[in-house]
């Protein structure tokens, strides 16, 4: 374990580093006109920050807030601030052409996995699982471990929704917000060390990062699982224990189990094949989202999907897509020089800012230890419910969790687990930047602190 002075240093550095990333990122030179700014902070960031603040305050109206925020930012960008692809309406059109595959993939996965989770619930497997789970807090913790493992090879959205579906059954729909935060954290932590477990780690793999370099993220993620998992499981046990008698006379619907397996296997296979064999085409069509829907529709003759779930899932999807699109329009062109301090800050930035452009910038810049980036941008989004697609998907199932303040109050252990997990990786592995990718300039290397 890291020493107490190291932990204090990490906590003290986290906020200023996180706050410094966005302004420093904007400071890079660009051939386009500089966006309007107040002091050193572009107005674009101020509008985005106001949108996030309103999402936190008006949590009963998150969809309206996100859509209005996106509209205001878009109009401002068209009139006064250039897009990365150009200025005005033509710049906006070019930006949409660049981002549509990401947005379509997210929409396809969010809607498809929402129907998958209902197939899984109707299969009666969640009602049968209490036979295997201990009937105290260790049963809740074992569920989190299962989600962690699933997410190492599944999309984190699917892992979170499957975990939420099981929790809703075994805890009689009374799931503590702290445990919901832990489900999201487990799904993000499990994917952080696997190149097929998260979009960001897959991006690294495609760009030439060795899977072994990403694997080291499990040093931090494994400790984090324990640090947030045990408190969250105790919270859940006190709030609503596992019902051991729920599995009596349960008959599993194997046709629905087959449908769930078919959708997940299809998503995994298409993800690997497209990114390994047809990398040049991966950003031209939403292959993964489309594959999930092809598998779903092919299985309709076996069992009818719960189509009535789509309107609610669609609203949650539009909320996330609005934030992702707004984040993609921010004038971020460069990150600060690579160091473990910056990697730590990126985790906090990822709680409110889309981690995909952050990862792309880090890959372009080079000079990072990719295990740290994988853990930071993957797990960091768990600290706030809208910080990751898994969080948004799960709160569609449990709308009571759409309160930033309730999430932070109930899921305090996630932020603590992030800092301590990061500290353990520093103490055990040290900061070891990988060679620059594709000739990317290597940033100055900061010395690793002694724990």
ABEGO torsion letter per residue (X at the ends): XBBAAAAAAAAAAAAAAAAAAAAAAAABBBABBBBBBBEABBAAAAAAAAAAAAAAABAAAAAAAAAAAAAAAAAAAAAABBBAAEBEAAAAAAAAAAAAAAAAAAAAAAAAAAAAAAAAAAAGAAAAAAAABBABAAAAAAAAAAAAAAAAABBAAAAAAAAAAAAAAAAGGBBBAAAAAAAAAAAAAAAAABAAABAAAAAAAAAGBBAAAAAAAAAAAAAAAAAAAAAAAAAAAAABBBBAAAABGBBBBAAAAAAAAAAAAAAAAAAAAAAAABAAAAAABBAAAAAAAAAAAAAAAABBBBAAAAAAAAAAAAAAAAAAAAAAABBBABBBBBBAAAAAAAAAAAAABBAAAAAAAAAAAEGBBAAAAAAAAAAAAAABAAABAAAAAAAAABAAABBAAAAAAAAAAAAAAAAAAAAAAAAAAEBBBBBBBGGBBBBBBBBBBBX
